[in-house]
């Protein structure tokens, strides 16, 4: 897939008059992310059956119009080429190698959430993410290396915390879905969020739970008990993904074991 997907991205960029002499792989999992040079454009490539690129483009375009801190599109179009769809984005050279300060991280996330309150698009609820994880845990064919005891533990944790967060009574709105540090770029114009295919509706605490713990100290009006539950729920979800037989995350199997231990500790100290 990699070579054909890269060729599709290069062909799309060149059809727009962009000069491409090299395509550097930045990330390769469920989607292929490339830096095209010397035009310095970021290309995201998915299979033609994947509907999330159009959703991501629609969200990003509306957030940009609302003045949210988001990466900008080179084109608002989703390009179909052979068996792939390609979206083109501005490539941002990292402005610093230092982590974004927690206060700046929180301010950017709060600004993103404010913009998201202005976006009216059909979006899934965060509970869909839980249901996907539950389906993985319940299917030994998809998670063949997950030990039975851990399978039972994960299923119970997802059920209990999913029910607790879902019934919290906190207001829900459009969320990024995964605003972790890997999806927040430090640029010369300030922090910018990327990767909007995971957008969903839910309480703000579900989003803040993906950020480093210090960020929550600078984000106003959070329910701390709910935030704790969301952190543990998010850990349960991403731990489940690491046991997926098709998971391509670097060091995925090792992380699956480490995060299971972290999850047991988090649920023990509650």
VENVENKA-V137554 format. One record per backbone hydrogen bond with DSSP energy under -1.0 kcal/mol. NH is the residue of the N-H (numbers start at 1). CO is the residue of the C=O. If there is no record, write none. Layout:
BEGIN
NH,CO ; NH,CO
END
This chain:
BEGIN
5,1 ; 6,2 ; 7,3 ; 8,4 ; 9,5 ; 10,6 ; 11,7 ; 12,8 ; 13,9 ; 14,10 ; 15,11 ; 16,13 ; 17,14 ; 18,13 ; 21,37 ; 22,37 ; 24,35 ; 26,33 ; 27,33 ; 29,31 ; 32,45 ; 33,27 ; 34,43 ; 35,24 ; 36,41 ; 37,22 ; 39,19 ; 40,36 ; 41,36 ; 42,89 ; 43,34 ; 44,87 ; 45,32 ; 46,85 ; 48,83 ; 50,47 ; 55,51 ; 56,52 ; 57,53 ; 58,54 ; 59,55 ; 60,56 ; 61,57 ; 62,58 ; 63,59 ; 64,60 ; 65,61 ; 66,62 ; 67,64 ; 68,63 ; 70,68 ; 71,193 ; 74,88 ; 75,88 ; 79,86 ; 81,84 ; 84,81 ; 85,46 ; 86,79 ; 87,44 ; 89,42 ; 90,72 ; 91,40 ; 95,186 ; 105,101 ; 106,102 ; 107,103 ; 108,104 ; 109,105 ; 110,106 ; 111,107 ; 112,108 ; 113,109 ; 114,110 ; 115,111 ; 116,112 ; 117,113 ; 118,115 ; 119,116 ; 126,201 ; 128,125 ; 130,126 ; 131,127 ; 132,128 ; 133,129 ; 134,130 ; 135,131 ; 136,132 ; 137,133 ; 138,134 ; 139,136 ; 142,139 ; 143,139 ; 146,143 ; 151,147 ; 152,148 ; 153,149 ; 154,150 ; 155,151 ; 156,152 ; 157,153 ; 158,154 ; 159,155 ; 160,156 ; 161,157 ; 162,158 ; 163,159 ; 164,160 ; 165,161 ; 166,162 ; 167,163 ; 168,165 ; 173,202 ; 175,200 ; 180,178 ; 183,180 ; 184,181 ; 185,192 ; 190,187 ; 192,185 ; 193,69 ; 194,183 ; 199,196 ; 200,175 ; 201,124 ; 202,173 ; 206,203 ; 208,204 ; 209,205 ; 210,207 ; 211,208 ; 215,212 ; 218,215 ; 227,223 ; 228,224 ; 229,225 ; 230,226 ; 231,227 ; 232,228 ; 233,229 ; 234,230 ; 235,231 ; 236,232 ; 237,233 ; 238,234 ; 239,235 ; 240,236 ; 241,237 ; 242,238 ; 243,240 ; 244,241 ; 245,142 ; 247,244 ; 252,249 ; 255,251 ; 256,252 ; 257,253 ; 258,254 ; 259,255 ; 260,256 ; 261,257 ; 262,258 ; 263,259 ; 264,260 ; 265,261 ; 266,262 ; 267,263 ; 268,264 ; 269,265
END
